[in-house]
């Protein structure tokens, strides 16, 4: 799992054992709600402001 912190992606700690994806849905606030095994429940922001600007070279 990754999380955007400022302008850099950082890894999030994960359990040593696999956790399987059970369900995913979107809510009205531009977030994904992710459910997994062992009671895992995450909300992930998908709003455009959550994504860094593309680098143009």
FENMO-V651299 format. One record per pair of residues at least 6 apart in sequence whose ideal C-beta (glycine too) atoms are under 8 Angstrom apart, sorted by sequence separation. I is the first residue (numbers start at 1). J is the second residue. If there is no record, write none. Layout:
BEGIN
{{I & J} {I & J}}
END
This chain:
BEGIN
{{3 & 9} {4 & 10} {26 & 32} {27 & 33} {34 & 40} {35 & 41} {36 & 42} {2 & 9} {3 & 10} {25 & 32} {26 & 33} {34 & 41} {2 & 10} {3 & 11} {24 & 32} {25 & 33} {33 & 41} {34 & 42} {2 & 11} {3 & 12} {24 & 33} {33 & 42} {34 & 43} {1 & 11} {2 & 12} {24 & 34} {33 & 43} {34 & 44} {1 & 12} {23 & 34} {24 & 35} {32 & 43} {23 & 35} {31 & 43} {32 & 44} {1 & 14} {21 & 34} {22 & 35} {31 & 44} {21 & 35} {22 & 36} {31 & 45} {32 & 46} {21 & 36} {22 & 37} {30 & 45} {31 & 46} {20 & 36} {27 & 43} {30 & 46} {31 & 47} {19 & 36} {20 & 37} {30 & 47} {19 & 37} {18 & 37} {19 & 38} {26 & 46} {19 & 40} {15 & 38} {1 & 42} {7 & 52} {4 & 50} {4 & 51} {4 & 52}}
END
